[in-house]
């Protein structure tokens, strides 16, 4: 059981890393990665209104871009 859990965890981590590398190569979603870094490292300086706008208006667009990129691969 323990080995299966380790295998699953390794699979998940590897795929997250793959997604990160894919994102870094695509200019249309590179901005999303930069926003993520800003939020993660300067969360006290984040404008909540801007985050709300991104989630409401830009997240569906990002989702579609990610799906297209994943299907290309």
PyMOL Python script that loads the backbone (N, CA, C, O; Angstrom):
from pymol import cmd

cmd.read_pdbstr("""\
ATOM      1  N   UNK A   1       0.828  -1.202   0.000  1.00  0.00           N
ATOM      2  CA  UNK A   1       0.000   0.000   0.000  1.00  0.00           C
ATOM      3  C   UNK A   1       0.872   1.265   0.000  1.00  0.00           C
ATOM      4  O   UNK A   1       0.619   2.200  -0.761  1.00  0.00           O
ATOM      5  N   UNK A   2       1.880   1.285   0.845  1.00  0.00           N
ATOM      6  CA  UNK A   2       2.755   2.449   0.945  1.00  0.00           C
ATOM      7  C   UNK A   2       3.448   2.730  -0.382  1.00  0.00           C
ATOM      8  O   UNK A   2       3.533   3.882  -0.809  1.00  0.00           O
ATOM      9  N   UNK A   3       3.944   1.683  -1.035  1.00  0.00           N
ATOM     10  CA  UNK A   3       4.629   1.865  -2.315  1.00  0.00           C
ATOM     11  C   UNK A   3       3.699   2.431  -3.379  1.00  0.00           C
ATOM     12  O   UNK A   3       4.115   3.254  -4.195  1.00  0.00           O
ATOM     13  N   UNK A   4       2.439   1.993  -3.374  1.00  0.00           N
ATOM     14  CA  UNK A   4       1.474   2.524  -4.346  1.00  0.00           C
ATOM     15  C   UNK A   4       1.240   4.011  -4.110  1.00  0.00           C
ATOM     16  O   UNK A   4       1.119   4.780  -5.064  1.00  0.00           O
ATOM     17  N   UNK A   5       1.177   4.418  -2.849  1.00  0.00           N
ATOM     18  CA  UNK A   5       0.991   5.836  -2.534  1.00  0.00           C
ATOM     19  C   UNK A   5       2.197   6.655  -2.995  1.00  0.00           C
ATOM     20  O   UNK A   5       2.033   7.758  -3.516  1.00  0.00           O
ATOM     21  N   UNK A   6       3.387   6.130  -2.810  1.00  0.00           N
ATOM     22  CA  UNK A   6       4.600   6.814  -3.264  1.00  0.00           C
ATOM     23  C   UNK A   6       4.599   6.920  -4.782  1.00  0.00           C
ATOM     24  O   UNK A   6       4.963   7.959  -5.333  1.00  0.00           O
ATOM     25  N   UNK A   7       4.193   5.856  -5.459  1.00  0.00           N
ATOM     26  CA  UNK A   7       4.122   5.881  -6.921  1.00  0.00           C
ATOM     27  C   UNK A   7       3.131   6.940  -7.402  1.00  0.00           C
ATOM     28  O   UNK A   7       3.413   7.673  -8.349  1.00  0.00           O
ATOM     29  N   UNK A   8       1.977   7.019  -6.754  1.00  0.00           N
ATOM     30  CA  UNK A   8       0.972   8.025  -7.123  1.00  0.00           C
ATOM     31  C   UNK A   8       1.520   9.430  -6.908  1.00  0.00           C
ATOM     32  O   UNK A   8       1.361  10.308  -7.756  1.00  0.00           O
ATOM     33  N   UNK A   9       2.164   9.630  -5.770  1.00  0.00           N
ATOM     34  CA  UNK A   9       2.729  10.943  -5.467  1.00  0.00           C
ATOM     35  C   UNK A   9       3.784  11.325  -6.497  1.00  0.00           C
ATOM     36  O   UNK A   9       3.805  12.460  -6.972  1.00  0.00           O
ATOM     37  N   UNK A  10       4.650  10.398  -6.843  1.00  0.00           N
ATOM     38  CA  UNK A  10       5.670  10.670  -7.865  1.00  0.00           C
ATOM     39  C   UNK A  10       5.032  11.016  -9.202  1.00  0.00           C
ATOM     40  O   UNK A  10       5.492  11.924  -9.895  1.00  0.00           O
ATOM     41  N   UNK A  11       3.982  10.302  -9.565  1.00  0.00           N
ATOM     42  CA  UNK A  11       3.268  10.562 -10.813  1.00  0.00           C
ATOM     43  C   UNK A  11       2.679  11.973 -10.815  1.00  0.00           C
ATOM     44  O   UNK A  11       2.801  12.702 -11.798  1.00  0.00           O
ATOM     45  N   UNK A  12       2.047  12.345  -9.717  1.00  0.00           N
ATOM     46  CA  UNK A  12       1.428  13.669  -9.604  1.00  0.00           C
ATOM     47  C   UNK A  12       2.484  14.764  -9.694  1.00  0.00           C
ATOM     48  O   UNK A  12       2.317  15.727 -10.442  1.00  0.00           O
ATOM     49  N   UNK A  13       3.561  14.624  -8.940  1.00  0.00           N
ATOM     50  CA  UNK A  13       4.620  15.637  -8.940  1.00  0.00           C
ATOM     51  C   UNK A  13       5.241  15.766 -10.328  1.00  0.00           C
ATOM     52  O   UNK A  13       5.492  16.878 -10.794  1.00  0.00           O
ATOM     53  N   UNK A  14       5.487  14.646 -10.985  1.00  0.00           N
ATOM     54  CA  UNK A  14       6.073  14.679 -12.325  1.00  0.00           C
ATOM     55  C   UNK A  14       5.156  15.398 -13.312  1.00  0.00           C
ATOM     56  O   UNK A  14       5.622  16.180 -14.141  1.00  0.00           O
ATOM     57  N   UNK A  15       3.867  15.134 -13.224  1.00  0.00           N
ATOM     58  CA  UNK A  15       2.935  15.779 -14.146  1.00  0.00           C
ATOM     59  C   UNK A  15       2.767  17.261 -13.856  1.00  0.00           C
ATOM     60  O   UNK A  15       2.602  18.056 -14.782  1.00  0.00           O
ATOM     61  N   UNK A  16       2.807  17.639 -12.606  1.00  0.00           N
ATOM     62  CA  UNK A  16       2.759  19.064 -12.271  1.00  0.00           C
ATOM     63  C   UNK A  16       3.990  19.764 -12.845  1.00  0.00           C
ATOM     64  O   UNK A  16       3.884  20.866 -13.382  1.00  0.00           O
ATOM     65  N   UNK A  17       5.141  19.132 -12.735  1.00  0.00           N
ATOM     66  CA  UNK A  17       6.363  19.708 -13.307  1.00  0.00           C
ATOM     67  C   UNK A  17       6.259  19.832 -14.816  1.00  0.00           C
ATOM     68  O   UNK A  17       6.697  20.827 -15.393  1.00  0.00           O
ATOM     69  N   UNK A  18       5.684  18.829 -15.453  1.00  0.00           N
ATOM     70  CA  UNK A  18       5.498  18.883 -16.908  1.00  0.00           C
ATOM     71  C   UNK A  18       4.589  20.038 -17.304  1.00  0.00           C
ATOM     72  O   UNK A  18       4.870  20.749 -18.268  1.00  0.00           O
ATOM     73  N   UNK A  19       3.510  20.226 -16.570  1.00  0.00           N
ATOM     74  CA  UNK A  19       2.583  21.324 -16.860  1.00  0.00           C
ATOM     75  C   UNK A  19       3.298  22.658 -16.692  1.00  0.00           C
ATOM     76  O   UNK A  19       3.125  23.564 -17.507  1.00  0.00           O
ATOM     77  N   UNK A  20       4.098  22.780 -15.644  1.00  0.00           N
ATOM     78  CA  UNK A  20       4.848  24.022 -15.417  1.00  0.00           C
ATOM     79  C   UNK A  20       5.772  24.319 -16.593  1.00  0.00           C
ATOM     80  O   UNK A  20       5.850  25.463 -17.040  1.00  0.00           O
ATOM     81  N   UNK A  21       6.465  23.319 -17.093  1.00  0.00           N
ATOM     82  CA  UNK A  21       7.369  23.520 -18.227  1.00  0.00           C
ATOM     83  C   UNK A  21       6.602  23.909 -19.488  1.00  0.00           C
ATOM     84  O   UNK A  21       7.059  24.756 -20.256  1.00  0.00           O
ATOM     85  N   UNK A  22       5.459  23.305 -19.699  1.00  0.00           N
ATOM     86  CA  UNK A  22       4.624  23.644 -20.859  1.00  0.00           C
ATOM     87  C   UNK A  22       4.172  25.094 -20.765  1.00  0.00           C
ATOM     88  O   UNK A  22       4.224  25.832 -21.749  1.00  0.00           O
ATOM     89  N   UNK A  23       3.733  25.498 -19.588  1.00  0.00           N
ATOM     90  CA  UNK A  23       3.245  26.864 -19.390  1.00  0.00           C
ATOM     91  C   UNK A  23       4.346  27.877 -19.681  1.00  0.00           C
ATOM     92  O   UNK A  23       4.089  28.900 -20.317  1.00  0.00           O
ATOM     93  N   UNK A  24       5.545  27.614 -19.234  1.00  0.00           N
ATOM     94  CA  UNK A  24       6.650  28.552 -19.423  1.00  0.00           C
ATOM     95  C   UNK A  24       6.963  28.787 -20.895  1.00  0.00           C
ATOM     96  O   UNK A  24       7.515  29.829 -21.246  1.00  0.00           O
ATOM     97  N   UNK A  25       6.619  27.833 -21.763  1.00  0.00           N
ATOM     98  CA  UNK A  25       6.940  27.951 -23.185  1.00  0.00           C
ATOM     99  C   UNK A  25       5.850  28.635 -24.001  1.00  0.00           C
ATOM    100  O   UNK A  25       6.080  28.952 -25.168  1.00  0.00           O
ATOM    101  N   UNK A  26       4.692  28.869 -23.439  1.00  0.00           N
ATOM    102  CA  UNK A  26       3.577  29.451 -24.186  1.00  0.00           C
ATOM    103  C   UNK A  26       3.310  30.872 -23.703  1.00  0.00           C
ATOM    104  O   UNK A  26       2.908  31.091 -22.561  1.00  0.00           O
ATOM    105  N   UNK A  27       3.539  31.823 -24.589  1.00  0.00           N
ATOM    106  CA  UNK A  27       3.380  33.232 -24.226  1.00  0.00           C
ATOM    107  C   UNK A  27       1.956  33.581 -23.826  1.00  0.00           C
ATOM    108  O   UNK A  27       1.751  34.447 -22.976  1.00  0.00           O
ATOM    109  N   UNK A  28       0.955  32.914 -24.432  1.00  0.00           N
ATOM    110  CA  UNK A  28      -0.427  33.274 -24.139  1.00  0.00           C
ATOM    111  C   UNK A  28      -0.840  32.935 -22.710  1.00  0.00           C
ATOM    112  O   UNK A  28      -1.806  33.506 -22.204  1.00  0.00           O
ATOM    113  N   UNK A  29      -0.139  32.028 -22.053  1.00  0.00           N
ATOM    114  CA  UNK A  29      -0.463  31.731 -20.659  1.00  0.00           C
ATOM    115  C   UNK A  29       0.705  31.976 -19.706  1.00  0.00           C
ATOM    116  O   UNK A  29       0.600  31.729 -18.505  1.00  0.00           O
ATOM    117  N   UNK A  30       1.799  32.458 -20.246  1.00  0.00           N
ATOM    118  CA  UNK A  30       2.963  32.760 -19.411  1.00  0.00           C
ATOM    119  C   UNK A  30       2.604  33.797 -18.346  1.00  0.00           C
ATOM    120  O   UNK A  30       3.103  33.740 -17.222  1.00  0.00           O
ATOM    121  N   UNK A  31       1.741  34.736 -18.704  1.00  0.00           N
ATOM    122  CA  UNK A  31       1.315  35.758 -17.751  1.00  0.00           C
ATOM    123  C   UNK A  31       0.636  35.164 -16.531  1.00  0.00           C
ATOM    124  O   UNK A  31       0.777  35.683 -15.424  1.00  0.00           O
ATOM    125  N   UNK A  32      -0.099  34.076 -16.727  1.00  0.00           N
ATOM    126  CA  UNK A  32      -0.771  33.421 -15.604  1.00  0.00           C
ATOM    127  C   UNK A  32       0.254  32.885 -14.610  1.00  0.00           C
ATOM    128  O   UNK A  32       0.057  32.964 -13.398  1.00  0.00           O
ATOM    129  N   UNK A  33       1.331  32.348 -15.126  1.00  0.00           N
ATOM    130  CA  UNK A  33       2.395  31.832 -14.266  1.00  0.00           C
ATOM    131  C   UNK A  33       3.044  32.974 -13.484  1.00  0.00           C
ATOM    132  O   UNK A  33       3.369  32.826 -12.306  1.00  0.00           O
ATOM    133  N   UNK A  34       3.227  34.105 -14.148  1.00  0.00           N
ATOM    134  CA  UNK A  34       3.818  35.263 -13.477  1.00  0.00           C
ATOM    135  C   UNK A  34       2.891  35.806 -12.392  1.00  0.00           C
ATOM    136  O   UNK A  34       3.356  36.229 -11.334  1.00  0.00           O
ATOM    137  N   UNK A  35       1.582  35.797 -12.648  1.00  0.00           N
ATOM    138  CA  UNK A  35       0.611  36.228 -11.632  1.00  0.00           C
ATOM    139  C   UNK A  35       0.671  35.289 -10.438  1.00  0.00           C
ATOM    140  O   UNK A  35       0.640  35.730  -9.289  1.00  0.00           O
ATOM    141  N   UNK A  36       0.757  34.008 -10.710  1.00  0.00           N
ATOM    142  CA  UNK A  36       0.858  33.018  -9.638  1.00  0.00           C
ATOM    143  C   UNK A  36       2.079  33.300  -8.765  1.00  0.00           C
ATOM    144  O   UNK A  36       1.989  33.269  -7.538  1.00  0.00           O
ATOM    145  N   UNK A  37       3.209  33.573  -9.392  1.00  0.00           N
ATOM    146  CA  UNK A  37       4.421  33.867  -8.629  1.00  0.00           C
ATOM    147  C   UNK A  37       4.265  35.128  -7.792  1.00  0.00           C
ATOM    148  O   UNK A  37       4.705  35.175  -6.643  1.00  0.00           O
ATOM    149  N   UNK A  38       3.640  36.146  -8.366  1.00  0.00           N
ATOM    150  CA  UNK A  38       3.421  37.385  -7.623  1.00  0.00           C
ATOM    151  C   UNK A  38       2.559  37.127  -6.393  1.00  0.00           C
ATOM    152  O   UNK A  38       2.880  37.582  -5.295  1.00  0.00           O
ATOM    153  N   UNK A  39       1.471  36.399  -6.580  1.00  0.00           N
ATOM    154  CA  UNK A  39       0.568  36.109  -5.464  1.00  0.00           C
ATOM    155  C   UNK A  39       1.286  35.280  -4.401  1.00  0.00           C
ATOM    156  O   UNK A  39       1.145  35.536  -3.206  1.00  0.00           O
ATOM    157  N   UNK A  40       2.049  34.296  -4.840  1.00  0.00           N
ATOM    158  CA  UNK A  40       2.729  33.404  -3.901  1.00  0.00           C
ATOM    159  C   UNK A  40       3.813  34.118  -3.097  1.00  0.00           C
ATOM    160  O   UNK A  40       4.069  33.761  -1.947  1.00  0.00           O
ATOM    161  N   UNK A  41       4.446  35.115  -3.690  1.00  0.00           N
ATOM    162  CA  UNK A  41       5.595  35.735  -3.033  1.00  0.00           C
ATOM    163  C   UNK A  41       5.324  37.133  -2.481  1.00  0.00           C
ATOM    164  O   UNK A  41       6.120  37.648  -1.695  1.00  0.00           O
ATOM    165  N   UNK A  42       4.220  37.749  -2.876  1.00  0.00           N
ATOM    166  CA  UNK A  42       3.902  39.096  -2.385  1.00  0.00           C
ATOM    167  C   UNK A  42       2.416  39.187  -2.046  1.00  0.00           C
ATOM    168  O   UNK A  42       1.732  40.137  -2.428  1.00  0.00           O
ATOM    169  N   UNK A  43       1.936  38.189  -1.327  1.00  0.00           N
ATOM    170  CA  UNK A  43       0.500  38.112  -1.066  1.00  0.00           C
ATOM    171  C   UNK A  43      -0.046  39.280  -0.268  1.00  0.00           C
ATOM    172  O   UNK A  43      -1.244  39.552  -0.336  1.00  0.00           O
ATOM    173  N   UNK A  44       0.786  39.979   0.484  1.00  0.00           N
ATOM    174  CA  UNK A  44       0.305  41.144   1.233  1.00  0.00           C
ATOM    175  C   UNK A  44       0.072  42.339   0.305  1.00  0.00           C
ATOM    176  O   UNK A  44      -0.689  43.245   0.646  1.00  0.00           O
ATOM    177  N   UNK A  45       0.716  42.348  -0.857  1.00  0.00           N
ATOM    178  CA  UNK A  45       0.571  43.451  -1.792  1.00  0.00           C
ATOM    179  C   UNK A  45      -0.445  43.194  -2.890  1.00  0.00           C
ATOM    180  O   UNK A  45      -0.559  43.981  -3.830  1.00  0.00           O
ATOM    181  N   UNK A  46      -1.183  42.099  -2.776  1.00  0.00           N
ATOM    182  CA  UNK A  46      -2.122  41.706  -3.825  1.00  0.00           C
ATOM    183  C   UNK A  46      -3.400  42.531  -3.726  1.00  0.00           C
ATOM    184  O   UNK A  46      -3.953  42.715  -2.642  1.00  0.00           O
ATOM    185  N   UNK A  47      -3.855  43.021  -4.865  1.00  0.00           N
ATOM    186  CA  UNK A  47      -5.120  43.750  -4.964  1.00  0.00           C
ATOM    187  C   UNK A  47      -6.244  42.728  -5.132  1.00  0.00           C
ATOM    188  O   UNK A  47      -6.336  42.066  -6.165  1.00  0.00           O
ATOM    189  N   UNK A  48      -7.091  42.602  -4.120  1.00  0.00           N
ATOM    190  CA  UNK A  48      -8.162  41.607  -4.139  1.00  0.00           C
ATOM    191  C   UNK A  48      -9.102  41.833  -5.320  1.00  0.00           C
ATOM    192  O   UNK A  48      -9.594  40.870  -5.909  1.00  0.00           O
ATOM    193  N   UNK A  49      -9.356  43.078  -5.670  1.00  0.00           N
ATOM    194  CA  UNK A  49     -10.210  43.376  -6.823  1.00  0.00           C
ATOM    195  C   UNK A  49      -9.624  42.829  -8.113  1.00  0.00           C
ATOM    196  O   UNK A  49     -10.350  42.327  -8.970  1.00  0.00           O
ATOM    197  N   UNK A  50      -8.312  42.926  -8.247  1.00  0.00           N
ATOM    198  CA  UNK A  50      -7.642  42.384  -9.428  1.00  0.00           C
ATOM    199  C   UNK A  50      -7.758  40.863  -9.465  1.00  0.00           C
ATOM    200  O   UNK A  50      -8.006  40.282 -10.521  1.00  0.00           O
ATOM    201  N   UNK A  51      -7.580  40.226  -8.326  1.00  0.00           N
ATOM    202  CA  UNK A  51      -7.706  38.766  -8.263  1.00  0.00           C
ATOM    203  C   UNK A  51      -9.125  38.348  -8.613  1.00  0.00           C
ATOM    204  O   UNK A  51      -9.323  37.370  -9.333  1.00  0.00           O
ATOM    205  N   UNK A  52     -10.107  39.076  -8.113  1.00  0.00           N
ATOM    206  CA  UNK A  52     -11.507  38.774  -8.441  1.00  0.00           C
ATOM    207  C   UNK A  52     -11.738  38.889  -9.947  1.00  0.00           C
ATOM    208  O   UNK A  52     -12.394  38.032 -10.539  1.00  0.00           O
ATOM    209  N   UNK A  53     -11.208  39.931 -10.564  1.00  0.00           N
ATOM    210  CA  UNK A  53     -11.334  40.117 -12.015  1.00  0.00           C
ATOM    211  C   UNK A  53     -10.698  38.951 -12.769  1.00  0.00           C
ATOM    212  O   UNK A  53     -11.285  38.415 -13.710  1.00  0.00           O
ATOM    213  N   UNK A  54      -9.505  38.568 -12.353  1.00  0.00           N
ATOM    214  CA  UNK A  54      -8.808  37.467 -13.021  1.00  0.00           C
ATOM    215  C   UNK A  54      -9.621  36.185 -12.911  1.00  0.00           C
ATOM    216  O   UNK A  54      -9.806  35.477 -13.901  1.00  0.00           O
ATOM    217  N   UNK A  55     -10.104  35.888 -11.717  1.00  0.00           N
ATOM    218  CA  UNK A  55     -10.875  34.659 -11.524  1.00  0.00           C
ATOM    219  C   UNK A  55     -12.175  34.664 -12.316  1.00  0.00           C
ATOM    220  O   UNK A  55     -12.558  33.648 -12.896  1.00  0.00           O
ATOM    221  N   UNK A  56     -12.839  35.787 -12.340  1.00  0.00           N
ATOM    222  CA  UNK A  56     -14.140  35.870 -13.008  1.00  0.00           C
ATOM    223  C   UNK A  56     -14.005  35.954 -14.526  1.00  0.00           C
ATOM    224  O   UNK A  56     -14.745  35.292 -15.254  1.00  0.00           O
ATOM    225  N   UNK A  57     -13.064  36.766 -15.004  1.00  0.00           N
ATOM    226  CA  UNK A  57     -13.015  37.067 -16.437  1.00  0.00           C
ATOM    227  C   UNK A  57     -11.902  36.358 -17.204  1.00  0.00           C
ATOM    228  O   UNK A  57     -12.028  36.148 -18.410  1.00  0.00           O
ATOM    229  N   UNK A  58     -10.842  35.995 -16.544  1.00  0.00           N
ATOM    230  CA  UNK A  58      -9.693  35.425 -17.256  1.00  0.00           C
ATOM    231  C   UNK A  58      -9.507  33.923 -17.037  1.00  0.00           C
ATOM    232  O   UNK A  58      -8.915  33.246 -17.878  1.00  0.00           O
ATOM    233  N   UNK A  59     -10.003  33.402 -15.927  1.00  0.00           N
ATOM    234  CA  UNK A  59      -9.802  31.988 -15.643  1.00  0.00           C
ATOM    235  C   UNK A  59     -10.419  31.071 -16.699  1.00  0.00           C
ATOM    236  O   UNK A  59      -9.779  30.094 -17.088  1.00  0.00           O
ATOM    237  N   UNK A  60     -11.637  31.343 -17.179  1.00  0.00           N
ATOM    238  CA  UNK A  60     -12.187  30.481 -18.240  1.00  0.00           C
ATOM    239  C   UNK A  60     -11.316  30.479 -19.502  1.00  0.00           C
ATOM    240  O   UNK A  60     -11.144  29.439 -20.138  1.00  0.00           O
ATOM    241  N   UNK A  61     -10.778  31.625 -19.854  1.00  0.00           N
ATOM    242  CA  UNK A  61      -9.887  31.732 -21.015  1.00  0.00           C
ATOM    243  C   UNK A  61      -8.603  30.925 -20.786  1.00  0.00           C
ATOM    244  O   UNK A  61      -8.128  30.234 -21.687  1.00  0.00           O
ATOM    245  N   UNK A  62      -8.055  31.019 -19.584  1.00  0.00           N
ATOM    246  CA  UNK A  62      -6.857  30.262 -19.239  1.00  0.00           C
ATOM    247  C   UNK A  62      -7.135  28.762 -19.299  1.00  0.00           C
ATOM    248  O   UNK A  62      -6.323  27.991 -19.811  1.00  0.00           O
ATOM    249  N   UNK A  63      -8.277  28.363 -18.777  1.00  0.00           N
ATOM    250  CA  UNK A  63      -8.657  26.946 -18.808  1.00  0.00           C
ATOM    251  C   UNK A  63      -8.683  26.433 -20.243  1.00  0.00           C
ATOM    252  O   UNK A  63      -8.142  25.365 -20.529  1.00  0.00           O
ATOM    253  N   UNK A  64      -9.301  27.179 -21.136  1.00  0.00           N
ATOM    254  CA  UNK A  64      -9.374  26.765 -22.540  1.00  0.00           C
ATOM    255  C   UNK A  64      -7.991  26.681 -23.172  1.00  0.00           C
ATOM    256  O   UNK A  64      -7.716  25.764 -23.946  1.00  0.00           O
ATOM    257  N   UNK A  65      -7.125  27.626 -22.850  1.00  0.00           N
ATOM    258  CA  UNK A  65      -5.757  27.598 -23.378  1.00  0.00           C
ATOM    259  C   UNK A  65      -5.002  26.369 -22.878  1.00  0.00           C
ATOM    260  O   UNK A  65      -4.305  25.705 -23.646  1.00  0.00           O
ATOM    261  N   UNK A  66      -5.145  26.075 -21.596  1.00  0.00           N
ATOM    262  CA  UNK A  66      -4.464  24.905 -21.034  1.00  0.00           C
ATOM    263  C   UNK A  66      -4.962  23.612 -21.665  1.00  0.00           C
ATOM    264  O   UNK A  66      -4.170  22.720 -21.971  1.00  0.00           O
ATOM    265  N   UNK A  67      -6.260  23.511 -21.858  1.00  0.00           N
ATOM    266  CA  UNK A  67      -6.824  22.313 -22.491  1.00  0.00           C
ATOM    267  C   UNK A  67      -6.266  22.153 -23.899  1.00  0.00           C
ATOM    268  O   UNK A  67      -5.894  21.049 -24.296  1.00  0.00           O
ATOM    269  N   UNK A  68      -6.206  23.238 -24.650  1.00  0.00           N
ATOM    270  CA  UNK A  68      -5.657  23.178 -26.013  1.00  0.00           C
ATOM    271  C   UNK A  68      -4.203  22.730 -26.009  1.00  0.00           C
ATOM    272  O   UNK A  68      -3.800  21.909 -26.833  1.00  0.00           O
ATOM    273  N   UNK A  69      -3.419  23.268 -25.087  1.00  0.00           N
ATOM    274  CA  UNK A  69      -2.002  22.916 -25.003  1.00  0.00           C
ATOM    275  C   UNK A  69      -1.836  21.447 -24.630  1.00  0.00           C
ATOM    276  O   UNK A  69      -1.009  20.745 -25.212  1.00  0.00           O
ATOM    277  N   UNK A  70      -2.610  20.987 -23.673  1.00  0.00           N
ATOM    278  CA  UNK A  70      -2.513  19.590 -23.249  1.00  0.00           C
ATOM    279  C   UNK A  70      -2.913  18.653 -24.385  1.00  0.00           C
ATOM    280  O   UNK A  70      -2.288  17.610 -24.574  1.00  0.00           O
ATOM    281  N   UNK A  71      -3.937  19.012 -25.134  1.00  0.00           N
ATOM    282  CA  UNK A  71      -4.378  18.167 -26.244  1.00  0.00           C
ATOM    283  C   UNK A  71      -3.366  18.144 -27.383  1.00  0.00           C
ATOM    284  O   UNK A  71      -3.293  17.162 -28.121  1.00  0.00           O
ATOM    285  N   UNK A  72      -2.581  19.216 -27.538  1.00  0.00           N
ATOM    286  CA  UNK A  72      -1.523  19.260 -28.557  1.00  0.00           C
ATOM    287  C   UNK A  72      -0.455  18.226 -28.268  1.00  0.00           C
ATOM    288  O   UNK A  72       0.086  17.610 -29.187  1.00  0.00           O
ATOM    289  N   UNK A  73      -0.155  18.037 -27.023  1.00  0.00           N
ATOM    290  CA  UNK A  73       0.937  17.166 -26.593  1.00  0.00           C
ATOM    291  C   UNK A  73       0.547  15.767 -26.757  1.00  0.00           C
ATOM    292  O   UNK A  73       1.329  14.868 -26.450  1.00  0.00           O
TER     293      UNK A  73
END
""", "prot")
cmd.dss("prot")
cmd.show_as("cartoon", "prot")
cmd.util.cbc("prot")
cmd.orient("prot")
